[in-house]
Amino acid sequence: MVDGTYTTYLMSGLVFLFVFIILYALLAKTKVLGDNSFMNSFLALIASILFVLVPNMRKYTISITPWVVVLAVVLFFILLILGFAKGNLEEVMKTPALAIIVVVSLIAIFVVAGIYVFGGYLSMLTPLNNTGLSQTSIDVKNTIFHPAVMGAIILFIVAAIVAYVLNKK
């Protein structure tokens, strides 16, 4: 019979391995820190330990991992079917629409899992909810969500977009 603590230890170990392998592979492939494999493994180790020690980071990783695997399997089968239909898998792989669909799917997975894990914390930041917040936090939130401040932020965003579009040409 499986006890809940064994499951927790198993999931923590899997999160540790998953984060360590993915982060080490990304650091080694991108060479952000150069070819120093010790530094890459050390940073991957530190990040993996953080992911195991912080419960919400572990829960976020546990929420994302199955969906990313499902996306990879579905993508594999779609590529397999399209490869048989078109006759050339390389043509299918180079289509920009496929890349856009994969990126949008990954972003959706990350956002939905983030809302699932951090939704309780995010709901405390909404303008109408002040439960569980100190008076200083309520004052800061009321200042940020004041109509004058929100209007200035929106005006700044619109001005940045307009400046980008005008300078693009």
BALOBA-1460 file (C-alpha; in Angstrom, 3 decimals):
// residues 169
<rec num="1" residu="m" x="0.000" y="0.000" z="0.000"/>
<rec num="2" residu="v" x="1.328" y="3.421" z="-0.952"/>
<rec num="3" residu="d" x="1.445" y="6.005" z="1.784"/>
<rec num="4" residu="g" x="0.971" y="9.705" z="1.033"/>
<rec num="5" residu="t" x="4.466" y="10.560" z="2.236"/>
<rec num="6" residu="y" x="6.050" y="8.101" z="-0.209"/>
<rec num="7" residu="t" x="4.108" y="9.695" z="-3.034"/>
<rec num="8" residu="t" x="5.265" y="13.130" z="-1.917"/>
<rec num="9" residu="y" x="8.888" y="11.979" z="-1.823"/>
<rec num="10" residu="l" x="8.552" y="10.346" z="-5.222"/>
<rec num="11" residu="m" x="7.005" y="13.467" z="-6.777"/>
<rec num="12" residu="s" x="9.667" y="15.674" z="-5.198"/>
<rec num="13" residu="g" x="12.389" y="13.449" z="-6.613"/>
<rec num="14" residu="l" x="10.818" y="13.479" z="-10.062"/>
<rec num="15" residu="v" x="10.457" y="17.268" z="-9.969"/>
<rec num="16" residu="f" x="14.104" y="17.534" z="-8.930"/>
<rec num="17" residu="l" x="15.264" y="15.307" z="-11.796"/>
<rec num="18" residu="f" x="12.980" y="16.965" z="-14.344"/>
<rec num="19" residu="v" x="14.056" y="20.502" z="-13.491"/>
<rec num="20" residu="f" x="17.735" y="19.553" z="-13.217"/>
<rec num="21" residu="i" x="17.826" y="17.768" z="-16.593"/>
<rec num="22" residu="i" x="15.829" y="20.428" z="-18.456"/>
<rec num="23" residu="l" x="17.747" y="23.356" z="-16.960"/>
<rec num="24" residu="y" x="21.155" y="21.735" z="-17.442"/>
<rec num="25" residu="a" x="20.303" y="20.891" z="-21.054"/>
<rec num="26" residu="l" x="19.126" y="24.458" z="-21.721"/>
<rec num="27" residu="l" x="22.218" y="25.995" z="-20.128"/>
<rec num="28" residu="a" x="24.539" y="23.630" z="-21.993"/>
<rec num="29" residu="k" x="22.781" y="24.122" z="-25.336"/>
<rec num="30" residu="t" x="22.486" y="27.916" z="-25.187"/>
<rec num="31" residu="k" x="25.970" y="28.358" z="-23.647"/>
<rec num="32" residu="v" x="24.764" y="31.358" z="-21.665"/>
<rec num="33" residu="l" x="27.524" y="30.733" z="-19.144"/>
<rec num="34" residu="g" x="30.035" y="29.505" z="-21.706"/>
<rec num="35" residu="d" x="31.326" y="25.936" z="-21.864"/>
<rec num="36" residu="n" x="31.725" y="25.655" z="-18.098"/>
<rec num="37" residu="s" x="29.807" y="22.450" z="-17.359"/>
<rec num="38" residu="f" x="30.467" y="22.741" z="-13.607"/>
<rec num="39" residu="m" x="28.704" y="26.121" z="-13.474"/>
<rec num="40" residu="n" x="25.828" y="24.806" z="-15.589"/>
<rec num="41" residu="s" x="25.343" y="21.795" z="-13.325"/>
<rec num="42" residu="f" x="25.738" y="23.897" z="-10.169"/>
<rec num="43" residu="l" x="23.040" y="26.384" z="-11.246"/>
<rec num="44" residu="a" x="20.770" y="23.554" z="-12.361"/>
<rec num="45" residu="l" x="21.310" y="21.885" z="-8.966"/>
<rec num="46" residu="i" x="20.469" y="25.067" z="-7.032"/>
<rec num="47" residu="a" x="17.347" y="25.711" z="-9.121"/>
<rec num="48" residu="s" x="16.247" y="22.083" z="-8.733"/>
<rec num="49" residu="i" x="16.621" y="22.271" z="-4.976"/>
<rec num="50" residu="l" x="14.531" y="25.459" z="-4.937"/>
<rec num="51" residu="f" x="11.840" y="23.778" z="-7.006"/>
<rec num="52" residu="v" x="11.685" y="20.930" z="-4.495"/>
<rec num="53" residu="l" x="11.769" y="23.117" z="-1.369"/>
<rec num="54" residu="v" x="9.158" y="25.698" z="-2.428"/>
<rec num="55" residu="p" x="5.774" y="23.956" z="-2.477"/>
<rec num="56" residu="n" x="4.132" y="26.188" z="-5.088"/>
<rec num="57" residu="m" x="7.031" y="25.800" z="-7.509"/>
<rec num="58" residu="r" x="6.812" y="22.020" z="-7.095"/>
<rec num="59" residu="k" x="3.027" y="22.107" z="-7.586"/>
<rec num="60" residu="y" x="3.449" y="24.270" z="-10.705"/>
<rec num="61" residu="t" x="5.963" y="21.819" z="-12.168"/>
<rec num="62" residu="i" x="3.750" y="18.855" z="-11.328"/>
<rec num="63" residu="s" x="0.803" y="20.619" z="-13.006"/>
<rec num="64" residu="i" x="2.699" y="21.483" z="-16.198"/>
<rec num="65" residu="t" x="4.645" y="18.279" z="-16.832"/>
<rec num="66" residu="p" x="1.789" y="15.934" z="-17.833"/>
<rec num="67" residu="w" x="0.311" y="18.479" z="-20.220"/>
<rec num="68" residu="v" x="3.650" y="19.119" z="-21.919"/>
<rec num="69" residu="v" x="4.093" y="15.352" z="-22.351"/>
<rec num="70" residu="v" x="0.581" y="15.056" z="-23.798"/>
<rec num="71" residu="l" x="1.355" y="17.937" z="-26.179"/>
<rec num="72" residu="a" x="4.575" y="16.214" z="-27.270"/>
<rec num="73" residu="v" x="2.801" y="12.902" z="-27.929"/>
<rec num="74" residu="v" x="-0.043" y="14.580" z="-29.821"/>
<rec num="75" residu="l" x="2.449" y="16.618" z="-31.834"/>
<rec num="76" residu="f" x="4.396" y="13.457" z="-32.666"/>
<rec num="77" residu="f" x="1.288" y="11.731" z="-33.984"/>
<rec num="78" residu="i" x="0.187" y="14.797" z="-35.943"/>
<rec num="79" residu="l" x="3.642" y="15.023" z="-37.532"/>
<rec num="80" residu="l" x="3.551" y="11.309" z="-38.279"/>
<rec num="81" residu="i" x="0.168" y="11.568" z="-39.992"/>
<rec num="82" residu="l" x="1.135" y="14.715" z="-41.906"/>
<rec num="83" residu="g" x="4.419" y="13.097" z="-42.912"/>
<rec num="84" residu="f" x="2.549" y="10.145" z="-44.385"/>
<rec num="85" residu="a" x="0.042" y="12.434" z="-46.116"/>
<rec num="86" residu="k" x="2.571" y="14.860" z="-47.602"/>
<rec num="87" residu="g" x="5.305" y="12.290" z="-48.175"/>
<rec num="88" residu="n" x="8.029" y="14.510" z="-46.743"/>
<rec num="89" residu="l" x="8.260" y="15.147" z="-43.015"/>
<rec num="90" residu="e" x="10.856" y="17.918" z="-43.392"/>
<rec num="91" residu="e" x="8.362" y="20.094" z="-45.294"/>
<rec num="92" residu="v" x="5.817" y="19.687" z="-42.528"/>
<rec num="93" residu="m" x="8.378" y="20.531" z="-39.835"/>
<rec num="94" residu="k" x="9.353" y="23.793" z="-41.551"/>
<rec num="95" residu="t" x="5.834" y="25.250" z="-41.725"/>
<rec num="96" residu="p" x="5.523" y="28.357" z="-39.542"/>
<rec num="97" residu="a" x="1.901" y="27.566" z="-38.695"/>
<rec num="98" residu="l" x="2.983" y="24.433" z="-36.834"/>
<rec num="99" residu="a" x="5.510" y="26.399" z="-34.782"/>
<rec num="100" residu="i" x="2.882" y="29.016" z="-33.928"/>
<rec num="101" residu="i" x="0.426" y="26.320" z="-32.825"/>
<rec num="102" residu="v" x="3.047" y="24.667" z="-30.607"/>
<rec num="103" residu="v" x="4.110" y="27.975" z="-29.017"/>
<rec num="104" residu="v" x="0.506" y="29.056" z="-28.395"/>
<rec num="105" residu="s" x="-0.265" y="25.634" z="-26.879"/>
<rec num="106" residu="l" x="2.755" y="25.859" z="-24.561"/>
<rec num="107" residu="i" x="1.823" y="29.376" z="-23.475"/>
<rec num="108" residu="a" x="-1.735" y="28.214" z="-22.768"/>
<rec num="109" residu="i" x="-0.427" y="25.308" z="-20.688"/>
<rec num="110" residu="f" x="1.852" y="27.596" z="-18.654"/>
<rec num="111" residu="v" x="-0.866" y="30.202" z="-18.078"/>
<rec num="112" residu="v" x="-3.582" y="27.718" z="-17.102"/>
<rec num="113" residu="a" x="-1.238" y="25.877" z="-14.726"/>
<rec num="114" residu="g" x="-0.120" y="29.222" z="-13.274"/>
<rec num="115" residu="i" x="-3.709" y="30.267" z="-12.638"/>
<rec num="116" residu="y" x="-4.413" y="26.872" z="-11.067"/>
<rec num="117" residu="v" x="-1.412" y="27.058" z="-8.737"/>
<rec num="118" residu="f" x="-1.200" y="30.776" z="-7.988"/>
<rec num="119" residu="g" x="-4.888" y="31.705" z="-8.369"/>
<rec num="120" residu="g" x="-5.396" y="32.100" z="-4.638"/>
<rec num="121" residu="y" x="-2.552" y="34.590" z="-4.428"/>
<rec num="122" residu="l" x="-3.620" y="36.438" z="-7.543"/>
<rec num="123" residu="s" x="-7.201" y="36.794" z="-6.329"/>
<rec num="124" residu="m" x="-5.921" y="38.717" z="-3.299"/>
<rec num="125" residu="l" x="-4.511" y="41.330" z="-5.674"/>
<rec num="126" residu="t" x="-7.818" y="42.103" z="-7.377"/>
<rec num="127" residu="p" x="-9.143" y="45.586" z="-6.607"/>
<rec num="128" residu="l" x="-12.252" y="44.419" z="-4.750"/>
<rec num="129" residu="n" x="-10.697" y="41.740" z="-2.509"/>
<rec num="130" residu="n" x="-8.941" y="42.926" z="0.637"/>
<rec num="131" residu="t" x="-9.192" y="39.786" z="2.773"/>
<rec num="132" residu="g" x="-5.967" y="38.650" z="4.363"/>
<rec num="133" residu="l" x="-4.038" y="41.806" z="3.482"/>
<rec num="134" residu="s" x="-2.379" y="44.264" z="5.813"/>
<rec num="135" residu="q" x="-3.383" y="47.922" z="5.752"/>
<rec num="136" residu="t" x="-0.159" y="48.830" z="3.932"/>
<rec num="137" residu="s" x="-0.876" y="46.255" z="1.232"/>
<rec num="138" residu="i" x="-4.428" y="47.565" z="0.870"/>
<rec num="139" residu="d" x="-3.113" y="51.128" z="0.511"/>
<rec num="140" residu="v" x="-0.542" y="50.093" z="-2.119"/>
<rec num="141" residu="k" x="-3.169" y="48.106" z="-4.039"/>
<rec num="142" residu="n" x="-5.650" y="50.992" z="-3.905"/>
<rec num="143" residu="t" x="-2.952" y="53.350" z="-5.209"/>
<rec num="144" residu="i" x="-2.002" y="51.060" z="-8.096"/>
<rec num="145" residu="f" x="-5.632" y="50.437" z="-9.084"/>
<rec num="146" residu="h" x="-6.646" y="54.084" z="-8.757"/>
<rec num="147" residu="p" x="-8.247" y="55.293" z="-12.020"/>
<rec num="148" residu="a" x="-5.614" y="58.019" z="-12.514"/>
<rec num="149" residu="v" x="-2.731" y="55.556" z="-12.172"/>
<rec num="150" residu="m" x="-4.407" y="52.949" z="-14.395"/>
<rec num="151" residu="g" x="-5.124" y="55.631" z="-16.986"/>
<rec num="152" residu="a" x="-1.481" y="56.723" z="-16.950"/>
<rec num="153" residu="i" x="-0.323" y="53.128" z="-17.384"/>
<rec num="154" residu="i" x="-2.691" y="52.558" z="-20.315"/>
<rec num="155" residu="l" x="-1.623" y="55.871" z="-21.868"/>
<rec num="156" residu="f" x="2.036" y="54.878" z="-21.492"/>
<rec num="157" residu="i" x="1.397" y="51.504" z="-23.155"/>
<rec num="158" residu="v" x="-0.462" y="53.122" z="-26.061"/>
<rec num="159" residu="a" x="2.314" y="55.701" z="-26.473"/>
<rec num="160" residu="a" x="4.944" y="52.948" z="-26.504"/>
<rec num="161" residu="i" x="3.036" y="51.012" z="-29.168"/>
<rec num="162" residu="v" x="2.586" y="54.114" z="-31.301"/>
<rec num="163" residu="a" x="6.277" y="55.031" z="-30.967"/>
<rec num="164" residu="y" x="7.256" y="51.493" z="-31.951"/>
<rec num="165" residu="v" x="4.981" y="51.495" z="-35.004"/>
<rec num="166" residu="l" x="6.173" y="54.934" z="-36.124"/>
<rec num="167" residu="n" x="9.862" y="54.104" z="-35.718"/>
<rec num="168" residu="k" x="9.510" y="50.697" z="-37.352"/>
<rec num="169" residu="k" x="9.294" y="52.194" z="-40.846"/>
